[in-house]
Amino acid sequence: MRTERRWLLFILISFVVIQLFSLLITREQKKAAEMSADLQTETTGTAALDPGTSATQVATATTTAPREVAPAPPVADAQRTLTDTTATLASHPGDITTATTSRYRIGFDNVGAVVHSWLITDPGSESLRKSEMSSGGLEMVRRIPSALADEAQIPPQTWPLEVSFKESNVRNFEDLNYINWQTTGFETKNGRVRGTFQSPTVRDIRVTKMIDLDADGYYGNLSITLHNESTNTVALFDDTNRGLIVRWGPGLFERDWTESVGFGADSYDGAVYRMGDKVKFASPSVGKDAIEADGPMDFAGVESKFFAALLVPEQPDNAAGRLAYSFRALVPSSHDPGIEGFKPPLTMELATGRVDLGPGASRTFNFGLYMGPKKFSILKDSHDGLQSLMFHNSWSFMRAVYLFLTDLLNWIYKFVANYGIAIIILTVLVRLVTFPLTQHSIKIQAKTMAEQARVKPYIEAINEKYKSDPQEKNRQVWKVYQEHGISPFGALRGCVPMLLQMPVFIGLYRVCNDTIDLQGATFLWMKDLSVADHLIPFGMTLPFLGGYFNILPVLMGLTQVVATKVSMTRVKTMDPTQKQMMYMMPVVLTVMLYHMPAGLMIYWNASNVWQIFQTILTNKQLAREEARHAAAGTAQHPVIIPAPTPAAEPKKKSSKKK
């Protein structure tokens, strides 16, 4: 009875927590929807009031920025002439120079020679390409939404590939990002797409950026050259001795900003860097100190759930000559529009050490530049070492499991051309590999449950007789188990196949949820195997259920009940606790896994169906073996010791004096 109360209390608490959590998410989604409508109105009006946009800019804007996203703000006092130069400050965006490859369409802003738009037209995933490419591409450059629809002031933002440095920690060259640069444009030659940007001379310093992209890949090169045009030595360093700083921000991968409210894809956003063969993740917060690291960097950049933008410093071959770099990840205050629940995107900075330029001297820094999907094969082919980004936040053993399952699933997909079918085949392969052990465990479980049911009367009698003497009770129970040849750990041995499948189960969850290949993959009514199956839309958001009825978790619960019931068919009298768990556990699992990816639920359902039929076959085999032993007169019956009788209550002594 006490066990029953504990189970009922557990179910009740779980249900209440889930309901409260669902109500909270529903409330946040409602707020986000209302604010999104306001922002949409604001942005539409802003676009209509911009008569100076060129045809190239219009083409870029129509394919890159969602309606919620406001354009970059004009620089204050935009026509102010800078000191020590004839250049004037300009507003973003200026003239857009486009570079096109088989993977990208990139818009470089001549103001600051920064990236205004980076559209990935080939995401490296066939499923995602089919489901998302109708819009013309996936935008990698995020914009900062405006806080209020009736406010004209739009929060400023950084842009990818901005540069910054100081002279002797005094004179700041941040204005280089707000003046017009000269460009040669982009040309395609020998499989490369190349373009060069050159800044005006600002305080005796001129900067050249050269972009060199693979016409058919995701990897390119960025070189930045600093020219000293004075007759004096110029020392470039700031208060932390950083020289040239290259930025990527804000964040990565443009999306409807309401996805950042509550929880969602933004939980994967962060900066990454690799030092000493270890990839580290940095997730700075608003108002907090920047996350910093110094040393020889293998790469540094930003990542979203499925994509990454990485800078790879070119280093000499000899270890002693490797240059130290500074990494910093922060959330600028300008990135926070003040929207409740909005997680502002970060900016990553990769900096060289102090740079000393002699009179008329130049210094060039070269970086590899990766922009593309977080897919092991593409990362490795682009540059050796980048593949360490995949599942970098996992234990080494589990990471190996995730990568193996990803490769195996993709290998099966080559033959069947459908990830739903590939997952079912993967399930069959896993169950075939574990079949002998599972078969042995089913027999052990069946034998253990039958034996425990047989000795149950004796255990109950012992519990009653020695309820005030726990040590003697345990000794007598152990004696009964020994007399009947029962191992108290027999039931645990039956769980070994489940434990062996747990790495596969967890691995498939990561594969379904975190790899780009299953995004947009369809199967039967399911439009995306990386999310829940969404069989029937409700047209509204309901507590716990959300906006859809998902049938796969329900089927999983039902098949789990059937599998458990089949496993207990040989038990004549079922323990109440076992019977309770047979029905309660599937309910708990259904509630817990209701919003799990459909790909994972396909695996679990297929595994349950396999378990049902394997248990039926095993039970028939056990029945035949028992019949054969009985016919041969060799049936082994355990020695049954007499059931102990409860001790009589001791007589009370008379209180009368004789």
C-alpha positions as CSV (number, residue, x, y, z in Angstrom):
1,M,0.0,0.0,0.0
2,R,2.9,2.3,0.8
3,T,4.4,1.6,-2.6
4,E,1.1,2.4,-4.3
5,R,0.9,5.8,-2.5
6,R,4.5,6.6,-3.6
7,W,3.6,5.8,-7.2
8,L,0.4,7.8,-7.2
9,L,2.2,10.8,-5.6
10,F,5.0,10.6,-8.2
11,I,2.5,10.6,-11.1
12,L,0.5,13.5,-9.6
13,I,3.6,15.6,-9.0
14,S,4.9,14.9,-12.6
15,F,1.5,15.9,-14.1
16,V,1.3,19.1,-12.1
17,V,4.9,20.1,-13.0
18,I,4.3,19.4,-16.7
19,Q,1.1,21.4,-16.7
20,L,2.6,24.4,-15.0
21,F,5.6,24.3,-17.4
22,S,3.2,24.1,-20.4
23,L,1.2,27.0,-19.2
24,L,4.3,29.1,-18.7
25,I,5.5,28.3,-22.3
26,T,2.0,29.1,-23.7
27,R,2.0,32.5,-22.0
28,E,5.5,33.3,-23.3
29,Q,4.5,32.3,-26.8
30,K,1.4,34.5,-26.6
31,K,3.5,37.5,-25.6
32,A,6.0,36.8,-28.4
33,A,3.2,36.6,-31.0
34,E,1.7,39.9,-29.9
35,M,5.1,41.7,-30.0
36,S,6.0,40.0,-33.3
37,A,2.8,41.5,-34.9
38,D,3.9,45.0,-33.6
39,L,7.4,44.6,-35.0
40,Q,6.0,43.4,-38.3
41,T,4.0,46.6,-38.6
42,E,7.0,48.7,-37.8
43,T,9.4,47.1,-40.2
44,T,6.9,47.2,-43.1
45,G,6.5,50.9,-42.6
46,T,10.3,51.5,-42.3
47,A,11.0,49.7,-45.6
48,A,8.4,51.8,-47.4
49,L,10.2,55.0,-46.3
50,D,13.6,54.2,-47.8
51,P,13.6,55.6,-51.3
52,G,17.4,55.5,-51.7
53,T,17.7,51.7,-51.8
54,S,19.5,50.5,-54.9
55,A,18.2,47.6,-57.0
56,T,20.9,45.3,-55.7
57,Q,20.0,46.1,-52.1
58,V,16.3,45.5,-52.8
59,A,17.1,42.1,-54.2
60,T,19.2,41.3,-51.2
61,A,16.7,42.5,-48.7
62,T,13.8,40.6,-50.2
63,T,15.7,37.3,-49.8
64,T,17.5,37.8,-46.5
65,A,15.7,39.7,-43.7
66,P,12.4,38.6,-42.2
67,R,9.7,41.3,-41.9
68,E,10.3,41.5,-38.1
69,V,13.9,42.7,-38.7
70,A,14.6,46.4,-38.9
71,P,17.4,47.7,-41.1
72,A,20.7,48.9,-39.5
73,P,20.5,52.4,-38.0
74,P,22.2,55.5,-39.6
75,V,25.4,56.5,-37.9
76,A,25.0,59.5,-35.7
77,D,26.4,62.6,-37.5
78,A,27.0,60.5,-40.6
79,Q,28.7,63.2,-42.7
80,R,31.2,64.2,-40.0
81,T,34.7,64.3,-41.4
82,L,37.2,62.2,-39.5
83,T,40.4,63.7,-38.1
84,D,43.6,63.2,-40.1
85,T,41.7,62.0,-43.2
86,T,39.3,63.2,-45.8
87,A,37.0,60.2,-45.4
88,T,33.5,60.8,-44.0
89,L,31.4,58.5,-41.9
90,A,28.6,56.6,-43.8
91,S,25.6,54.6,-42.9
92,H,25.0,50.9,-43.3
93,P,24.2,49.6,-45.8
94,G,26.1,51.3,-48.5
95,D,26.7,49.9,-52.0
96,I,26.5,46.1,-51.9
97,T,29.1,44.0,-53.8
98,T,27.9,40.4,-54.4
99,A,30.0,37.2,-54.4
100,T,28.3,34.1,-55.7
101,T,29.4,30.5,-55.4
102,S,27.6,27.1,-55.7
103,R,27.0,27.3,-51.9
104,Y,26.6,31.0,-51.1
105,R,25.3,34.3,-52.2
106,I,27.2,36.9,-50.1
107,G,26.5,40.7,-50.0
108,F,29.6,42.7,-48.9
109,D,28.9,46.2,-47.7
110,N,31.4,48.7,-49.1
111,V,30.8,50.7,-45.9
112,G,33.4,49.0,-43.6
113,A,33.9,46.1,-46.1
114,V,31.7,44.0,-43.8
115,V,29.3,41.2,-44.5
116,H,25.7,42.6,-45.0
117,S,24.2,39.3,-46.0
118,W,25.4,35.7,-46.2
119,L,22.8,33.4,-47.8
120,I,23.6,29.7,-47.8
121,T,21.9,28.3,-50.9
122,D,23.2,24.7,-50.4
123,P,22.9,23.7,-46.7
124,G,24.6,20.4,-47.2
125,S,21.5,18.4,-46.3
126,E,19.2,17.1,-49.0
127,S,16.2,17.1,-46.6
128,L,16.8,20.7,-45.5
129,R,17.4,21.8,-49.1
130,K,14.0,20.5,-50.2
131,S,12.1,22.0,-47.3
132,E,13.8,25.4,-46.9
133,M,15.3,26.5,-50.2
134,S,12.1,27.8,-51.6
135,S,12.9,31.1,-49.9
136,G,16.1,31.4,-51.9
137,G,18.5,30.6,-49.1
138,L,19.2,30.6,-45.4
139,E,20.5,33.9,-44.0
140,M,23.5,33.6,-41.7
141,V,23.7,37.3,-40.6
142,R,21.3,38.1,-37.8
143,R,19.7,41.5,-37.2
144,I,18.7,43.1,-33.9
145,P,14.9,43.7,-33.6
146,S,13.6,47.1,-32.5
147,A,12.3,47.3,-29.0
148,L,9.2,49.3,-29.7
149,A,7.1,49.6,-32.8
150,D,6.5,53.4,-32.3
151,E,10.2,54.2,-31.7
152,A,12.3,55.5,-34.6
153,Q,15.5,54.7,-32.8
154,I,16.7,51.2,-33.9
155,P,19.4,49.4,-31.8
156,P,22.8,49.4,-33.6
157,Q,24.6,46.2,-34.3
158,T,28.0,44.8,-35.3
159,W,28.5,43.2,-38.7
160,P,30.6,40.1,-39.6
161,L,34.2,40.7,-40.4
162,E,34.5,44.1,-38.8
163,V,38.0,45.1,-37.8
164,S,39.3,47.2,-34.9
165,F,42.5,48.2,-33.3
166,K,44.1,51.0,-31.3
167,E,47.3,52.9,-31.6
168,S,49.3,52.8,-28.4
169,N,46.0,52.2,-26.6
170,V,45.0,55.8,-27.3
171,R,43.8,56.5,-30.9
172,N,40.9,54.2,-31.8
173,F,40.4,53.0,-35.4
174,E,36.8,51.8,-34.9
175,D,35.7,54.4,-37.6
176,L,37.1,52.1,-40.3
177,N,33.8,50.1,-40.0
178,Y,31.8,53.2,-40.9
179,I,33.6,54.6,-44.0
180,N,33.5,53.7,-47.6
181,W,36.1,51.3,-48.9
182,Q,37.2,50.8,-52.5
183,T,36.6,47.4,-54.0
184,T,37.8,45.5,-57.1
185,G,34.6,43.5,-57.1
186,F,34.6,39.7,-57.3
187,E,35.8,37.5,-60.1
188,T,35.7,33.7,-60.5
189,K,39.0,32.1,-61.8
190,N,40.4,28.6,-61.4
191,G,37.6,27.5,-59.1
192,R,38.1,30.5,-56.8
193,V,36.0,33.6,-56.2
194,R,38.2,36.5,-55.2
195,G,37.6,40.1,-54.2
196,T,39.6,42.9,-52.6
197,F,38.6,45.9,-50.4
198,Q,40.8,48.7,-49.5
199,S,40.2,51.4,-46.9
200,P,41.2,55.1,-47.2
201,T,44.2,56.1,-45.2
202,V,43.1,56.9,-41.6
203,R,45.7,58.4,-39.3
204,D,48.5,57.0,-41.5
205,I,47.1,53.5,-41.5
206,R,45.5,51.8,-44.5
207,V,43.8,48.4,-44.4
208,T,43.3,45.8,-47.1
209,K,40.9,42.9,-46.9
210,M,41.1,40.1,-49.4
211,I,38.4,37.4,-49.6
212,D,39.2,34.2,-51.5
213,L,36.3,31.6,-51.6
214,D,36.1,28.1,-53.0
215,A,33.6,28.2,-55.8
216,D,32.3,24.7,-54.9
217,G,32.9,24.4,-51.1
218,Y,32.3,26.0,-47.8
219,Y,35.9,27.0,-47.0
220,G,37.7,30.2,-48.0
221,N,40.4,32.5,-47.0
222,L,40.5,36.0,-45.4
223,S,43.7,38.1,-45.4
224,I,43.9,41.4,-43.6
225,T,46.9,43.7,-44.3
226,L,47.8,46.7,-42.2
227,H,49.9,49.4,-44.0
228,N,51.8,52.1,-42.2
229,E,52.1,55.0,-44.5
230,S,54.0,57.3,-42.1
231,T,57.7,57.8,-41.5
232,N,57.4,56.7,-37.9
233,T,57.0,53.3,-36.2
234,V,53.4,52.7,-35.2
235,A,52.5,50.4,-32.3
236,L,49.0,48.9,-32.4
237,F,47.8,47.6,-29.0
238,D,45.0,48.2,-26.5
239,D,44.8,47.9,-22.7
240,T,45.0,44.1,-22.9
241,N,47.8,44.1,-25.5
242,R,45.5,43.0,-28.3
243,G,46.5,44.2,-31.8
244,L,44.2,43.5,-34.8
245,I,40.7,42.4,-33.8
246,V,38.4,40.6,-36.2
247,R,34.7,40.3,-35.2
248,W,31.8,38.0,-36.1
249,G,28.4,39.1,-34.9
250,P,25.7,39.4,-34.0
251,G,25.3,35.7,-33.5
252,L,24.6,33.4,-36.4
253,F,21.5,32.4,-38.5
254,E,18.7,34.8,-38.9
255,R,15.4,33.6,-37.6
256,D,12.1,34.9,-36.3
257,W,13.2,36.6,-33.1
258,T,10.2,35.2,-31.2
259,E,12.0,31.8,-31.3
260,S,14.4,33.3,-28.7
261,V,11.5,33.8,-26.2
262,G,11.3,31.0,-23.6
263,F,13.5,28.3,-25.1
264,G,14.3,27.1,-28.6
265,A,17.0,27.1,-31.2
266,D,18.7,30.0,-29.4
267,S,19.8,27.7,-26.6
268,Y,22.4,26.3,-29.1
269,D,23.8,29.7,-29.9
270,G,27.2,30.5,-28.6
271,A,30.8,31.1,-29.4
272,V,33.3,28.3,-29.8
273,Y,37.1,28.0,-29.8
274,R,39.6,25.2,-29.9
275,M,42.8,25.3,-27.9
276,G,45.0,22.3,-27.1
277,D,42.7,19.8,-29.0
278,K,39.7,20.8,-26.9
279,V,36.7,22.6,-28.2
280,K,35.2,25.0,-25.7
281,F,31.8,26.6,-25.7
282,A,31.2,30.2,-24.5
283,S,27.7,31.6,-23.8
284,P,28.0,35.2,-22.5
285,S,25.0,37.0,-21.0
286,V,23.8,40.6,-21.0
287,G,25.5,42.7,-18.4
288,K,28.1,40.1,-17.6
289,D,31.8,40.1,-18.2
290,A,33.1,38.9,-21.5
291,I,34.3,35.3,-21.7
292,E,38.0,35.4,-22.7
293,A,40.8,33.0,-23.5
294,D,44.4,33.5,-24.8
295,G,46.8,31.1,-26.6
296,P,47.5,29.4,-29.9
297,M,44.0,29.1,-31.4
298,D,43.1,26.3,-33.8
299,F,39.9,28.0,-34.6
300,A,37.3,30.4,-33.1
301,G,33.8,31.5,-34.2
302,V,30.1,31.3,-33.5
303,E,27.6,28.5,-33.9
304,S,23.9,28.0,-34.1
305,K,22.1,24.6,-33.9
306,F,23.1,23.5,-37.4
307,F,25.6,26.0,-38.7
308,A,28.9,27.5,-37.8
309,A,31.1,30.5,-38.9
310,L,34.7,29.9,-38.0
311,L,38.0,31.8,-38.3
312,V,41.1,29.6,-38.6
313,P,44.3,31.4,-37.9
314,E,47.1,30.3,-40.3
315,Q,50.0,29.1,-38.2
316,P,53.6,28.1,-39.0
317,D,54.4,24.4,-39.0
318,N,56.8,24.5,-36.1
319,A,55.0,24.5,-32.7
320,A,57.4,27.0,-31.2
321,G,56.5,29.6,-33.9
322,R,52.7,29.4,-33.3
323,L,51.2,32.7,-32.6
324,A,49.0,33.4,-29.6
325,Y,45.6,34.8,-30.2
326,S,43.0,36.3,-27.9
327,F,39.4,35.1,-28.0
328,R,36.5,37.1,-26.5
329,A,32.8,36.5,-26.5
330,L,30.4,39.2,-25.3
331,V,26.9,40.5,-25.6
332,P,27.1,44.3,-26.4
333,S,24.6,46.4,-24.7
334,S,23.5,47.7,-28.1
335,H,22.3,44.1,-28.9
336,D,19.7,44.2,-26.2
337,P,16.5,45.9,-27.5
338,G,14.8,45.5,-24.1
339,I,12.3,42.9,-25.2
340,E,11.3,40.6,-22.3
341,G,12.4,37.1,-22.8
342,F,14.6,38.0,-25.8
343,K,18.1,36.5,-25.7
344,P,20.4,39.0,-27.5
345,P,22.9,37.5,-29.8
346,L,26.6,37.6,-29.0
347,T,29.7,39.0,-30.8
348,M,32.9,37.0,-31.1
349,E,36.3,38.7,-31.3
350,L,39.5,37.1,-32.4
351,A,42.6,39.3,-31.8
352,T,46.3,39.1,-32.6
353,G,48.9,40.2,-30.2
354,R,50.6,43.6,-30.3
355,V,51.5,44.7,-33.8
356,D,54.5,47.0,-34.4
357,L,54.7,48.5,-37.9
358,G,57.9,50.2,-39.0
359,P,58.0,53.2,-41.3
360,G,56.3,52.3,-44.6
361,A,56.0,48.6,-43.4
362,S,53.0,46.3,-43.8
363,R,51.8,43.2,-41.9
364,T,49.5,40.6,-43.2
365,F,47.4,38.2,-41.1
366,N,45.8,35.2,-42.9
367,F,42.7,33.3,-41.7
368,G,40.8,30.3,-43.0
369,L,37.1,31.1,-43.2
370,Y,34.5,28.4,-42.8
371,M,30.8,29.1,-43.2
372,G,28.5,26.1,-43.4
373,P,26.7,23.2,-41.8
374,K,27.8,21.4,-38.7
375,K,28.2,18.1,-40.6
376,F,31.2,15.9,-39.9
377,S,32.1,15.0,-43.5
378,I,31.9,18.6,-44.7
379,L,33.8,20.0,-41.7
380,K,36.6,17.5,-42.2
381,D,36.8,17.9,-45.9
382,S,36.9,21.7,-45.5
383,H,39.9,21.8,-43.1
384,D,41.3,19.0,-40.9
385,G,40.4,19.6,-37.3
386,L,37.1,21.4,-37.8
387,Q,35.3,18.1,-37.4
388,S,36.0,18.3,-33.7
389,L,33.1,20.8,-33.6
390,M,30.6,18.0,-34.0
391,F,29.1,17.0,-30.6
392,H,31.9,18.8,-28.9
393,N,29.9,19.1,-25.7
394,S,29.8,15.3,-25.2
395,W,31.9,12.7,-23.5
396,S,34.4,11.0,-25.8
397,F,32.7,7.7,-25.7
398,M,29.2,9.1,-26.4
399,R,30.6,11.4,-29.1
400,A,31.9,8.3,-30.9
401,V,28.5,6.7,-30.6
402,Y,26.8,9.8,-32.0
403,L,29.2,10.0,-35.0
404,F,28.9,6.2,-35.7
405,L,25.1,6.4,-35.7
406,T,25.1,9.4,-37.9
407,D,27.3,7.7,-40.4
408,L,25.4,4.4,-40.2
409,L,22.0,6.2,-40.7
410,N,23.4,8.2,-43.7
411,W,24.8,5.0,-45.2
412,I,21.4,3.3,-44.9
413,Y,19.7,6.4,-46.3
414,K,21.8,6.0,-49.5
415,F,19.9,2.8,-50.3
416,V,16.4,3.7,-49.2
417,A,16.3,7.4,-49.7
418,N,14.0,8.0,-46.7
419,Y,15.2,8.7,-43.2
420,G,12.0,7.2,-41.6
421,I,12.7,3.8,-43.3
422,A,16.4,4.2,-42.5
423,I,15.6,4.5,-38.8
424,I,13.4,1.4,-38.9
425,I,16.2,-0.5,-40.6
426,L,18.6,0.8,-38.0
427,T,16.3,-0.5,-35.3
428,V,16.3,-3.9,-36.8
429,L,20.1,-3.9,-37.1
430,V,20.5,-2.9,-33.4
431,R,18.0,-5.6,-32.3
432,L,19.7,-8.3,-34.4
433,V,23.1,-7.4,-32.9
434,T,21.7,-7.6,-29.3
435,F,19.4,-10.6,-30.2
436,P,21.3,-13.4,-28.4
437,L,21.8,-11.4,-25.2
438,T,18.2,-10.2,-25.3
439,Q,17.0,-13.8,-25.8
440,H,19.0,-14.9,-22.8
441,S,17.8,-12.0,-20.7
442,I,14.1,-12.7,-21.5
443,K,14.5,-16.3,-20.3
444,I,16.2,-15.1,-17.1
445,Q,13.4,-12.5,-16.5
446,A,10.6,-15.1,-17.1
447,K,12.3,-17.6,-14.8
448,T,12.9,-15.0,-12.1
449,M,9.3,-13.7,-12.1
450,A,7.9,-17.3,-12.0
451,E,10.2,-18.2,-9.1
452,Q,9.4,-15.1,-7.2
453,A,5.7,-15.7,-7.6
454,R,6.2,-19.2,-6.3
455,V,8.0,-18.2,-3.1
456,K,5.8,-15.2,-2.5
457,P,3.7,-16.9,0.3
458,Y,6.9,-17.8,2.1
459,I,8.3,-14.3,1.9
460,E,5.0,-12.8,3.1
461,A,5.0,-15.2,6.1
462,I,8.7,-14.3,6.9
463,N,7.9,-10.6,6.7
464,E,5.0,-11.1,9.1
465,K,6.9,-13.3,11.6
466,Y,10.1,-11.2,11.7
467,K,8.7,-7.7,11.1
468,S,10.3,-6.5,14.4
469,D,13.7,-8.2,13.6
470,P,15.0,-6.9,10.2
471,Q,18.3,-8.8,10.4
472,E,16.6,-12.2,11.0
473,K,14.0,-11.4,8.3
474,N,16.8,-10.8,5.7
475,R,18.5,-14.0,6.8
476,Q,15.4,-16.1,6.4
477,V,14.5,-14.5,3.0
478,W,18.1,-15.2,1.8
479,K,17.7,-18.8,3.0
480,V,14.5,-19.2,1.0
481,Y,16.2,-17.9,-2.1
482,Q,19.1,-20.3,-1.6
483,E,16.7,-23.3,-1.1
484,H,14.8,-22.5,-4.3
485,G,17.9,-21.5,-6.3
486,I,16.8,-18.0,-6.9
487,S,19.2,-15.2,-7.5
488,P,18.0,-11.9,-6.0
489,F,19.7,-10.1,-8.8
490,G,18.1,-12.1,-11.6
491,A,15.7,-9.3,-12.5
492,L,18.6,-7.0,-12.9
493,R,20.3,-9.3,-15.3
494,G,17.2,-9.1,-17.5
495,C,17.7,-5.4,-17.8
496,V,21.1,-5.7,-19.5
497,P,19.8,-5.5,-23.1
498,M,17.9,-2.3,-22.2
499,L,21.1,-0.8,-20.7
500,L,23.0,-1.8,-23.8
501,Q,20.5,0.0,-26.0
502,M,20.6,3.2,-23.9
503,P,23.6,4.6,-25.7
504,V,21.9,3.9,-29.0
505,F,18.7,5.5,-27.7
506,I,20.5,8.6,-26.4
507,G,22.6,8.7,-29.6
508,L,19.6,8.6,-31.9
509,Y,18.0,11.4,-29.9
510,R,21.1,13.6,-30.5
511,V,21.2,12.5,-34.2
512,C,17.5,13.4,-34.6
513,N,17.7,16.6,-32.7
514,D,21.2,18.0,-33.4
515,T,22.2,16.9,-36.9
516,I,21.3,18.8,-40.0
517,D,20.4,15.7,-42.1
518,L,17.1,15.0,-40.4
519,Q,15.9,18.6,-40.6
520,G,12.9,18.6,-43.0
521,A,13.1,14.8,-43.5
522,T,9.6,13.5,-44.2
523,F,8.0,10.1,-43.5
524,L,4.3,9.2,-44.0
525,W,2.4,12.2,-42.5
526,M,5.5,13.6,-40.7
527,K,7.0,16.7,-42.3
528,D,10.1,16.9,-40.1
529,L,11.6,13.9,-38.3
530,S,13.6,16.3,-36.1
531,V,10.4,17.5,-34.3
532,A,7.3,15.7,-32.9
533,D,5.1,14.0,-35.5
534,H,2.2,16.7,-35.4
535,L,-0.6,14.4,-36.6
536,I,-3.5,16.7,-35.9
537,P,-3.3,20.5,-35.5
538,F,-5.6,21.9,-32.8
539,G,-5.7,25.4,-34.1
540,M,-4.8,26.6,-30.7
541,T,-2.2,26.0,-28.0
542,L,-3.4,23.6,-25.3
543,P,-1.7,23.0,-21.9
544,F,0.9,20.2,-22.2
545,L,-0.3,19.1,-25.7
546,G,0.8,22.4,-27.4
547,G,-0.6,23.0,-30.8
548,Y,-0.7,19.4,-32.1
549,F,-1.8,15.9,-31.2
550,N,1.2,13.6,-31.5
551,I,0.3,10.0,-32.1
552,L,3.7,8.4,-31.9
553,P,4.3,8.9,-28.2
554,V,0.8,7.4,-27.5
555,L,1.6,4.4,-29.7
556,M,4.9,4.0,-27.9
557,G,3.0,3.9,-24.5
558,L,0.5,1.3,-25.8
559,T,3.2,-0.9,-27.3
560,Q,5.1,-0.6,-24.1
561,V,2.1,-1.9,-22.2
562,V,1.7,-4.8,-24.6
563,A,5.4,-5.7,-24.4
564,T,5.3,-5.7,-20.6
565,K,2.1,-7.7,-20.5
566,V,3.5,-10.3,-22.9
567,S,6.6,-10.6,-20.8
568,M,4.4,-11.5,-17.7
569,T,2.1,-14.1,-19.4
570,R,4.0,-17.0,-17.7
571,V,3.5,-15.5,-14.3
572,K,0.4,-17.1,-12.7
573,T,0.0,-14.6,-9.9
574,M,1.3,-11.1,-10.6
575,D,2.7,-9.0,-7.8
576,P,0.6,-5.8,-7.3
577,T,3.6,-3.6,-7.6
578,Q,4.6,-5.2,-10.9
579,K,1.1,-4.9,-12.2
580,Q,1.0,-1.2,-11.2
581,M,4.3,-0.5,-12.9
582,M,3.2,-2.3,-16.1
583,Y,0.5,0.4,-16.6
584,M,2.1,3.4,-14.8
585,M,5.5,3.4,-16.5
586,P,4.1,3.7,-20.1
587,V,1.9,6.6,-19.0
588,V,4.9,8.4,-17.4
589,L,7.0,7.7,-20.5
590,T,4.2,9.0,-22.8
591,V,4.0,12.2,-20.8
592,M,7.8,12.7,-20.6
593,L,8.4,12.0,-24.3
594,Y,5.3,13.6,-25.8
595,H,7.3,16.3,-27.6
596,M,10.3,14.2,-28.5
597,P,11.5,14.1,-32.2
598,A,9.4,11.8,-34.5
599,G,12.6,10.0,-35.6
600,L,13.3,8.9,-32.0
601,M,9.7,7.8,-31.5
602,I,9.9,5.7,-34.7
603,Y,12.9,3.9,-33.3
604,W,11.2,3.3,-29.9
605,N,7.9,2.0,-31.5
606,A,9.8,-0.3,-33.9
607,S,11.9,-1.5,-31.0
608,N,8.8,-2.3,-28.9
609,V,7.1,-4.2,-31.7
610,W,10.3,-6.3,-32.1
611,Q,10.4,-6.9,-28.4
612,I,6.7,-8.1,-28.4
613,F,7.3,-10.7,-31.1
614,Q,10.7,-11.8,-29.7
615,T,9.1,-12.3,-26.2
616,I,6.2,-14.3,-27.7
617,L,8.6,-16.6,-29.5
618,T,10.8,-17.0,-26.4
619,N,7.8,-17.9,-24.2
620,K,6.7,-20.6,-26.7
621,Q,10.3,-21.9,-26.7
622,L,10.3,-22.0,-22.9
623,A,6.9,-23.8,-22.9
624,R,8.2,-26.4,-25.4
625,E,11.3,-27.0,-23.2
626,E,9.1,-27.5,-20.1
627,A,6.8,-29.9,-21.9
628,R,9.8,-31.9,-23.2
629,H,11.2,-32.1,-19.6
630,A,7.9,-33.2,-18.2
631,A,7.4,-35.9,-20.9
632,A,10.9,-37.2,-20.2
633,G,10.2,-37.1,-16.4
634,T,13.2,-34.9,-15.9
635,A,11.4,-31.8,-14.8
636,Q,13.3,-30.1,-12.0
637,H,11.2,-29.0,-9.2
638,P,12.8,-26.9,-6.5
639,V,12.8,-28.2,-2.9
640,I,10.0,-26.5,-1.1
641,I,10.5,-25.7,2.5
642,P,7.5,-25.4,4.7
643,A,6.1,-21.9,5.1
644,P,6.9,-20.5,8.5
645,T,4.0,-19.9,10.7
646,P,3.6,-16.6,12.5
647,A,4.8,-16.6,16.0
648,A,2.1,-16.6,18.7
649,E,1.7,-13.4,20.7
650,P,3.5,-13.7,24.1
651,K,1.1,-13.9,27.1
652,K,0.9,-10.9,29.3
653,K,2.0,-11.4,32.9
654,S,-0.6,-11.0,35.5
655,S,-0.3,-7.8,37.5
656,K,-2.0,-9.4,40.6
657,K,0.3,-10.3,43.4
658,K,0.0,-13.7,44.8
